Amino acid sequence: MVGFTGTARHPKSLALRLPDGRVALSQRLTTSLASVVGPRLLPRAGRSFTAVSDSYKPAVGGVVKEVVAGTTRHAIVPVMRLR
């Protein structure tokens, strides 16, 4: 994970680095998943952008997410759970 949208306390989606190096946003997080992810986010200053110009807030951390593999036209990545 490289960042998030929303606030650190209530993240809306996650910015994830894909195996090919691109950064893509996840789908909107469920309330229960956001409540688990939020306390683990360590925001950094500034703003970053995905390849398709979606804005996100950078974050520090080595939190591992389990995602659904596959490709989509807009590279939206479904997050399943934290590991």
Secondary structure, DSSP 4 states (H G I P E B T S, - for coil): --EEEE-SSSEEEEEEE-TTS-EEEBPPPPHHHHHHHGGG-EE-SS-EE-TT--EEEEEE----EEE-----TT--B-EEEE-
